[in-house]
């Protein structure tokens, strides 16, 4: 159970089963919200939001393919593939007129998802979202960071500082290293043991870490090539919904520079709110401000 939400499974046309949590009362007049988690997390990592909103909003909280209790029979290396699973889910559930909230990698998934079903989505909230130009991965070695040598292949990612330390820590069940990584999601607060253990469990359940790291590298919804030379799809221009961008000034996972770039790319269709003293987990670090901003945006006509 996730709060009062009930646990279900949905099978896609490709044979993947998606785990998801939903309000047990499927017939109600509460505003609907789809919550999309980020990399190394799962539906359960929205627990604090669910507990706050379960009586006010009709929530749909899935585990993405390869995360949590969802399957991973068909490997995916693009966020569009992950978003297509969610498209099938909401169509099967006949969900309409709902808002979407995407955290981190889930922000990229949310953008692609909204493009697939524009007639169903009313608002989009991107919280600590990845860059719309993808996740820049310049080469890193003992001499420093080399922006003139960006990673370009999956093999390079597999042998890089972006993937290898976490992969080795997971393989060896090196909790000290994993806990340090989780602590790095926060700036102003120290995560509780409950939160740390929950994210640890999420990391151990993930089965697509390399594939999703590569998906972050190649993602690009803009009109110009990204740092690694991958051409943009221009999908950003397909978004026709009001957008709220929330980002922490001290985010070391997705830099503030990327957040500023996102703001410029979305332009007048978006509203940007900066969390001055927060890192990557805004809804956990400063829940009062996070709920205030999201609830105000969701209530606007």
C-alpha positions in Angstrom: 0.0 0.0 0.0 1.0 3.6 -0.7 -1.1 5.6 1.7 -4.7 4.9 1.0 -3.9 4.1 -2.6 -4.4 0.5 -3.9 -1.8 -1.4 -5.8 -2.5 -2.7 -9.3 -0.7 -4.1 -12.4 -1.3 -3.2 -16.1 0.1 -5.2 -19.0 1.2 -3.2 -22.0 0.9 -4.4 -25.6 4.5 -5.4 -25.6 4.0 -7.6 -22.5 5.4 -5.4 -19.8 3.5 -5.2 -16.6 3.4 -1.8 -15.0 2.9 -1.5 -11.2 0.8 1.4 -10.2 -1.0 2.9 -7.3 -4.4 4.6 -7.6 -7.2 6.0 -5.5 -9.5 3.0 -4.6 -12.5 5.1 -5.5 -12.1 5.4 -9.2 -15.4 7.3 -9.6 -15.0 10.6 -7.8 -14.8 14.3 -8.7 -11.4 15.0 -7.1 -8.8 16.7 -9.4 -6.6 14.1 -11.0 -2.7 14.1 -10.8 -0.2 11.7 -12.3 3.1 11.5 -10.4 6.2 10.4 -12.3 9.3 9.4 -10.3 12.9 9.9 -11.3 15.9 7.7 -11.8 17.0 5.4 -8.9 13.5 5.9 -7.3 10.0 4.4 -7.7 6.4 5.1 -6.9 7.0 4.6 -3.1 9.3 7.7 -3.1 6.3 9.9 -3.6 5.0 8.7 -0.2 5.0 12.1 1.5 3.1 13.7 -1.4 0.6 10.9 -1.4 -0.1 11.2 2.3 -0.6 15.0 1.9 -2.8 14.8 -1.2 -4.7 11.5 -1.1 -7.9 13.0 0.3 -7.7 16.0 -2.0 -6.6 14.7 -5.4 -7.2 11.5 -7.3 -3.7 10.2 -7.6 -2.1 7.8 -10.1 1.5 6.8 -9.2 3.2 4.2 -11.4 6.6 2.5 -11.2 8.2 3.1 -14.6 9.4 0.2 -16.7 12.5 -1.3 -15.0 11.8 0.3 -11.7 10.1 -0.8 -8.5 7.6 -3.6 -9.1 7.3 -3.1 -12.8 8.8 -5.5 -15.3 11.7 -5.0 -17.6 11.3 -7.6 -20.4 12.0 -5.2 -23.2 15.0 -3.0 -22.6 14.5 0.7 -23.3 17.2 3.3 -24.0 14.9 6.3 -24.7 12.5 8.3 -22.5 10.0 8.2 -25.3 9.7 4.4 -24.8 9.1 4.9 -21.1 6.5 7.6 -21.8 4.7 5.3 -24.3 4.0 2.8 -21.5 2.3 5.5 -19.5 0.3 6.5 -22.5 -1.1 3.0 -22.7 -1.8 3.0 -19.0 -3.9 6.2 -18.9 -5.8 5.2 -22.1 -6.7 1.9 -20.5 -7.8 3.6 -17.3 -9.7 6.3 -19.4 -7.9 9.1 -17.5 -8.7 12.6 -18.8 -8.2 16.2 -17.7 -5.3 15.5 -15.3 -2.1 17.3 -14.3 1.3 15.7 -14.5 4.2 16.1 -12.1 7.6 14.8 -13.1 10.7 14.6 -10.9 14.2 14.6 -12.3 14.4 12.0 -15.1 10.6 11.9 -14.7 10.5 15.4 -16.0 11.8 14.3 -19.4 9.4 11.4 -19.3 6.6 13.8 -18.5 7.4 16.1 -21.4 7.3 13.2 -23.9 4.2 11.8 -22.3 2.3 15.1 -22.6 3.3 15.2 -26.3 1.7 11.7 -26.7 -1.6 12.7 -25.1 -2.0 16.5 -25.3 -5.8 16.3 -25.2 -5.7 14.6 -21.8 -3.2 16.8 -19.8 -4.2 20.1 -18.3 -1.0 21.2 -16.5 2.6 20.1 -16.2 4.9 20.5 -13.2 8.6 19.8 -13.5 10.3 19.5 -10.1 14.1 19.4 -10.2 13.7 18.2 -13.8 16.5 17.0 -16.1 17.7 19.3 -18.9 15.6 19.4 -22.0 18.9 19.1 -23.8 19.6 15.9 -22.0 22.1 15.3 -19.2 25.5 16.6 -20.2 28.3 14.0 -19.5 31.7 15.5 -20.2 34.7 13.1 -19.7 36.0 13.0 -16.2 39.5 11.9 -15.2 42.2 12.7 -12.6 43.0 15.9 -14.5 39.4 17.2 -14.2 36.3 17.6 -16.3 36.7 17.9 -20.0 33.8 19.6 -21.8 35.6 19.2 -25.1 35.4 15.4 -24.7 31.7 14.6 -24.1 30.6 11.0 -23.8 28.8 9.7 -26.9 28.3 6.0 -26.6 26.7 3.6 -24.2 30.0 1.9 -23.7 31.6 5.1 -22.6 28.8 5.7 -20.1 29.2 2.2 -18.8 32.9 2.9 -18.0 32.3 6.5 -16.7 32.1 8.2 -13.3 28.5 8.8 -14.0 27.6 5.1 -13.9 30.4 2.8 -12.7 30.7 3.8 -9.0 27.0 3.4 -8.4 26.8 0.2 -10.4 29.7 -1.3 -8.4 28.2 -0.1 -5.1 24.9 -1.8 -6.0 26.7 -5.0 -7.0 28.7 -5.1 -3.8 25.8 -3.9 -1.7 28.2 -1.1 -0.5 25.6 0.8 1.5 28.1 3.5 2.7 28.7 4.6 -0.9 25.0 4.4 -1.7 24.0 6.4 1.4 26.5 9.1 0.5 24.9 9.4 -2.9 21.4 9.7 -1.4 22.7 12.4 1.0 23.8 14.2 -2.1 20.2 14.7 -3.1 19.8 17.1 -0.2 21.3 20.4 0.8 19.5 22.1 3.6 18.4 19.0 5.5 19.7 15.5 6.4 17.3 12.8 5.1 15.7 10.7 7.7 16.6 7.0 8.1 13.2 6.1 6.7 13.8 8.1 3.5 17.3 6.8 3.1 16.2 3.2 3.5 13.3 3.7 1.1 15.6 5.1 -1.6 18.1 2.3 -1.0 15.4 -0.2 -1.6 14.4 1.6 -4.8 18.0 1.5 -6.0 18.3 -2.2 -5.4 15.1 -2.8 -7.3 16.1 -0.8 -10.4 17.1 -3.0 -13.3 17.8 -0.5 -16.0 20.4 1.9 -14.6 22.8 1.9 -17.5 20.0 2.1 -20.1 18.5 5.1 -18.4 21.8 6.8 -17.9 22.3 6.5 -21.6 18.7 7.7 -22.2 19.6 10.8 -20.2 22.7 11.4 -22.4 20.9 11.2 -25.7 17.7 13.0 -24.8 17.2 16.3 -26.5 13.8 17.9 -27.1 15.2 21.2 -28.4 16.1 22.3 -32.0 19.8 22.2 -31.7 22.4 19.4 -31.0 23.3 18.7 -27.4 26.7 18.6 -25.8 27.3 15.0 -27.1 26.1 15.9 -30.6 22.7 14.2 -30.5 20.2 16.1 -32.7 17.2 17.6 -31.1 13.6 16.4 -31.8 11.9 19.8 -31.3 9.3 18.0 -29.1 9.5 20.9 -26.7 7.4 23.0 -29.1 4.6 20.4 -29.0 3.7 21.3 -25.4 0.6 23.5 -25.2 -0.1 23.2 -21.5 0.7 25.6 -18.6 4.1 24.6 -17.1 5.5 25.2 -13.6 9.3 24.7 -13.1 10.6 24.2 -9.6 14.3 23.9 -9.0 16.8 24.1 -6.1 19.6 26.6 -6.3 22.0 24.1 -4.7 21.0 21.1 -6.8 24.1 19.0 -7.5 22.3 16.4 -9.5 20.7 18.7 -12.1 22.5 22.0 -12.0 20.9 25.3 -11.6 22.5 26.2 -15.0 20.4 23.5 -16.7 17.3 24.8 -14.8 17.9 28.3 -16.2 18.3 26.8 -19.7 15.0 25.0 -19.3 13.4 28.2 -18.2 14.6 30.0 -21.3 13.5 27.1 -23.6 10.0 27.0 -22.2 9.7 30.7 -22.2 6.3 32.4 -21.7 4.5 29.1 -21.4 6.1 28.5 -18.0 6.5 29.9 -14.5 9.8 29.3 -12.7 10.1 29.1 -8.9 13.6 28.9 -7.4 14.2 27.1 -4.0 17.2 29.1 -2.8 18.6 26.6 -0.2 17.5 23.3 -1.6 19.1 20.4 -3.5 17.4 17.8 -5.7 14.6 16.5 -3.5 12.5 19.6 -3.2 9.3 17.9 -2.0 11.3 16.4 0.9 13.6 19.3 1.8 11.1 22.1 1.8 7.7 20.5 1.7 5.9 23.6 2.9 7.1 25.7 -0.1 6.7 22.7 -2.5 3.1 22.1 -1.6 2.3 25.8 -1.5 3.6 26.3 -5.1 2.2 23.2 -6.6 -1.2 23.5 -5.0 -1.5 27.2 -6.1 -0.6 26.2 -9.6 -3.0 23.3 -9.7 -5.9 25.5 -8.5 -5.4 28.2 -11.1 -7.9 28.4 -14.0 
